[in-house]
Amino acid sequence: MSILSILEPANTAVTTRPALAKLTTGNIPATVASDLLVPLADGRVTDYANFDHGASAPCLESVRAAVEAALPSYASVHRGNGYASRITTQWYERARAEVHGFVGARDDDQVIFTRQTTDALNLLARAVPADATVIVFESEHHAALLPWPAERTTRLAAPTSHAAAVTAVADALREAPEGPRLVVITGASNVTGEIFPIAEIAAVAKAHGARVCLDAAQLAPHRVVDIQELDVDWVALSGHKLYAPYGAGALIGRADWLNAADPYLLGGGATAAVTSDATVWNQGPARHEGGSPNVIGAIALAAACAAITEHREAIEQHERSLLARLRTGLAQIAGVNTYDIFGADADRVGTVCFTIDGVSSTLVSAALSAEYGIGVRDGKFCAHPLVGHLLANSPEATAVRASLGLGTTREHVDRLVSAVRSLATNGLTTEYDETPHGCQPHNDPRDLVAPKIW
């Protein structure tokens, strides 16, 4: 299903076809942030080099076009006979179908719209049977590590290889008590970008009668996620990682545990009937989508899924080329340390985790921003156990993460490598002060106060 099929419901002319020239740059989808200029501490202005896609990706032009097309007729869904409500309901359900297809879901799999991956995984945690055992690696993002009941959850140490990961899951399942089992795995590490052996772990899980939940937040924007090919039971993802920052995510997968669980949000939409004596809850996605849903977010997510599907090959080629350039450049700089779970040759999406000897990660990220117009992330990336494991032999407690994507260019990569080389060779050449919002240059001339835009 294309973006335009979402925008063009039958028998209506409420939308217009977006200008295709604005929707792509070369062969990849264009983002609305491609013209963003940022001030530097020396008074210059430069285009923003975005290496923080792993936290939140900029909005696609095609996503903005879909949202703008939907807004004039925006209305409530499912329970209105007005023209606008009927049109909006069509878009909402077509968005559900688009997301269903994006992850190669089975015909009877549900698509439940959530706020983001964290919300989706917490929803599934509420639906896991009371006697189920959950198995999860400590290398997971906190969203996939923390929602499960502690007394029934087995945490596995960060694996050192794909084979070790598969063996660890198999051993844990053999030792698990009888009853339902759920294995939770990440698609791509949000710290290092490395891709886990999803299909191999799923095969072991199925051999032991277990189900599998895939945290695809970091994988879906960069590689194909196919539920049937991978043989997983649920996939969770976020719109804001998929260039659709409108507050929607999704949980996609098997219906039985979800239909048997209490509704995630009690309220209108989740109910089939309410009397003074009893409440009958809906089955299907509506059961867990109580209240007025985020229709615009769902449309935005669907539009992003359609654009990424259409340009998947070009996106992967773009990111592989930039990642190779970045990793090669950083590897040639003395004093720069990069970190891996499975080793330097492991397949990965466009993320690099590194430290610079003698310069804290906070100061590295501050200097990259103030002096070079580069945005990275520093800290532990909501994966504290993994970062602690990776940096166990380092004097640093935190690291820098550079995560590239559709808003990244070759010039951005070269600028980052050059800046890191300068910091590693010369150290800080500017004095920085600590502030409540991080570090910034002493007597920083930049105006960092956000203007009111409404």
ChimeraX attribute file (.defattr): number of C-alpha atoms within 10 A of each C-alpha:
attribute: neighborCount
match mode: 1-to-1
recipient: residues
	/A:1	19
	/A:2	14
	/A:3	24
	/A:4	16
	/A:5	15
	/A:6	23
	/A:7	25
	/A:8	19
	/A:9	17
	/A:10	9
	/A:11	6
	/A:12	8
	/A:13	9
	/A:14	14
	/A:15	18
	/A:16	13
	/A:17	12
	/A:18	18
	/A:19	11
	/A:20	10
	/A:21	9
	/A:22	15
	/A:23	21
	/A:24	17
	/A:25	13
	/A:26	9
	/A:27	13
	/A:28	21
	/A:29	24
	/A:30	23
	/A:31	22
	/A:32	17
	/A:33	16
	/A:34	19
	/A:35	11
	/A:36	11
	/A:37	13
	/A:38	17
	/A:39	20
	/A:40	21
	/A:41	21
	/A:42	12
	/A:43	10
	/A:44	12
	/A:45	13
	/A:46	14
	/A:47	16
	/A:48	21
	/A:49	26
	/A:50	25
	/A:51	25
	/A:52	22
	/A:53	26
	/A:54	27
	/A:55	15
	/A:56	16
	/A:57	25
	/A:58	22
	/A:59	24
	/A:60	29
	/A:61	26
	/A:62	28
	/A:63	30
	/A:64	22
	/A:65	21
	/A:66	26
	/A:67	23
	/A:68	17
	/A:69	19
	/A:70	24
	/A:71	12
	/A:72	11
	/A:73	16
	/A:74	19
	/A:75	19
	/A:76	19
	/A:77	22
	/A:78	15
	/A:79	10
	/A:80	13
	/A:81	11
	/A:82	11
	/A:83	11
	/A:84	18
	/A:85	18
	/A:86	20
	/A:87	23
	/A:88	25
	/A:89	20
	/A:90	19
	/A:91	25
	/A:92	24
	/A:93	18
	/A:94	20
	/A:95	29
	/A:96	23
	/A:97	17
	/A:98	25
	/A:99	28
	/A:100	24
	/A:101	19
	/A:102	21
	/A:103	23
	/A:104	17
	/A:105	26
	/A:106	16
	/A:107	10
	/A:108	9
	/A:109	20
	/A:110	23
	/A:111	27
	/A:112	23
	/A:113	29
	/A:114	27
	/A:115	21
	/A:116	23
	/A:117	25
	/A:118	23
	/A:119	21
	/A:120	26
	/A:121	28
	/A:122	18
	/A:123	21
	/A:124	21
	/A:125	19
	/A:126	18
	/A:127	18
	/A:128	20
	/A:129	16
	/A:130	11
	/A:131	12
	/A:132	18
	/A:133	24
	/A:134	26
	/A:135	25
	/A:136	24
	/A:137	23
	/A:138	22
	/A:139	27
	/A:140	26
	/A:141	24
	/A:142	15
	/A:143	18
	/A:144	26
	/A:145	22
	/A:146	17
	/A:147	17
	/A:148	22
	/A:149	15
	/A:150	11
	/A:151	8
	/A:152	16
	/A:153	20
	/A:154	20
	/A:155	16
	/A:156	15
	/A:157	15
	/A:158	20
	/A:159	18
	/A:160	12
	/A:161	15
	/A:162	18
	/A:163	13
	/A:164	13
	/A:165	21
	/A:166	21
	/A:167	16
	/A:168	19
	/A:169	22
	/A:170	18
	/A:171	11
	/A:172	17
	/A:173	24
	/A:174	11
	/A:175	9
	/A:176	19
	/A:177	13
	/A:178	12
	/A:179	12
	/A:180	16
	/A:181	25
	/A:182	22
	/A:183	26
	/A:184	26
	/A:185	28
	/A:186	27
	/A:187	26
	/A:188	28
	/A:189	27
	/A:190	26
	/A:191	31
	/A:192	25
	/A:193	25
	/A:194	26
	/A:195	21
	/A:196	24
	/A:197	19
	/A:198	21
	/A:199	15
	/A:200	16
	/A:201	26
	/A:202	25
	/A:203	19
	/A:204	18
	/A:205	22
	/A:206	15
	/A:207	12
	/A:208	14
	/A:209	14
	/A:210	21
	/A:211	21
	/A:212	24
	/A:213	26
	/A:214	27
	/A:215	28
	/A:216	24
	/A:217	27
	/A:218	27
	/A:219	27
	/A:220	23
	/A:221	29
	/A:222	24
	/A:223	20
	/A:224	16
	/A:225	19
	/A:226	17
	/A:227	24
	/A:228	12
	/A:229	11
	/A:230	18
	/A:231	19
	/A:232	26
	/A:233	22
	/A:234	25
	/A:235	30
	/A:236	28
	/A:237	30
	/A:238	31
	/A:239	29
	/A:240	28
	/A:241	26
	/A:242	29
	/A:243	33
	/A:244	30
	/A:245	23
	/A:246	23
	/A:247	18
	/A:248	27
	/A:249	31
	/A:250	27
	/A:251	32
	/A:252	29
	/A:253	26
	/A:254	20
	/A:255	17
	/A:256	13
	/A:257	14
	/A:258	25
	/A:259	18
	/A:260	13
	/A:261	18
	/A:262	14
	/A:263	23
	/A:264	17
	/A:265	14
	/A:266	15
	/A:267	15
	/A:268	16
	/A:269	21
	/A:270	22
	/A:271	18
	/A:272	13
	/A:273	11
	/A:274	11
	/A:275	7
	/A:276	5
	/A:277	5
	/A:278	8
	/A:279	11
	/A:280	11
	/A:281	21
	/A:282	18
	/A:283	18
	/A:284	17
	/A:285	22
	/A:286	20
	/A:287	25
	/A:288	26
	/A:289	22
	/A:290	18
	/A:291	13
	/A:292	12
	/A:293	18
	/A:294	20
	/A:295	25
	/A:296	23
	/A:297	25
	/A:298	30
	/A:299	30
	/A:300	33
	/A:301	32
	/A:302	33
	/A:303	33
	/A:304	31
	/A:305	29
	/A:306	25
	/A:307	23
	/A:308	24
	/A:309	19
	/A:310	16
	/A:311	14
	/A:312	20
	/A:313	15
	/A:314	15
	/A:315	20
	/A:316	20
	/A:317	12
	/A:318	19
	/A:319	20
	/A:320	18
	/A:321	12
	/A:322	22
	/A:323	23
	/A:324	11
	/A:325	15
	/A:326	22
	/A:327	17
	/A:328	12
	/A:329	17
	/A:330	20
	/A:331	13
	/A:332	11
	/A:333	17
	/A:334	12
	/A:335	18
	/A:336	18
	/A:337	16
	/A:338	20
	/A:339	17
	/A:340	19
	/A:341	22
	/A:342	20
	/A:343	11
	/A:344	12
	/A:345	8
	/A:346	15
	/A:347	13
	/A:348	22
	/A:349	26
	/A:350	28
	/A:351	27
	/A:352	24
	/A:353	22
	/A:354	22
	/A:355	25
	/A:356	23
	/A:357	18
	/A:358	14
	/A:359	15
	/A:360	19
	/A:361	22
	/A:362	18
	/A:363	22
	/A:364	24
	/A:365	23
	/A:366	23
	/A:367	27
	/A:368	20
	/A:369	20
	/A:370	21
	/A:371	18
	/A:372	25
	/A:373	25
	/A:374	26
	/A:375	22
	/A:376	23
	/A:377	22
	/A:378	22
	/A:379	17
	/A:380	18
	/A:381	19
	/A:382	15
	/A:383	20
	/A:384	19
	/A:385	18
	/A:386	23
	/A:387	21
	/A:388	16
	/A:389	14
	/A:390	22
	/A:391	18
	/A:392	11
	/A:393	9
	/A:394	12
	/A:395	10
	/A:396	16
	/A:397	17
	/A:398	22
	/A:399	26
	/A:400	24
	/A:401	29
	/A:402	27
	/A:403	27
	/A:404	27
	/A:405	26
	/A:406	24
	/A:407	25
	/A:408	20
	/A:409	17
	/A:410	14
	/A:411	11
	/A:412	22
	/A:413	23
	/A:414	15
	/A:415	17
	/A:416	24
	/A:417	21
	/A:418	16
	/A:419	18
	/A:420	23
	/A:421	20
	/A:422	14
	/A:423	22
	/A:424	20
	/A:425	15
	/A:426	9
	/A:427	15
	/A:428	15
	/A:429	10
	/A:430	13
	/A:431	13
	/A:432	17
	/A:433	13
	/A:434	12
	/A:435	8
	/A:436	5
	/A:437	6
	/A:438	12
	/A:439	18
	/A:440	22
	/A:441	18
	/A:442	12
	/A:443	10
	/A:444	16
	/A:445	12
	/A:446	16
	/A:447	10
	/A:448	8
	/A:449	6
	/A:450	6
	/A:451	7
	/A:452	5
	/A:453	4
	/A:454	3
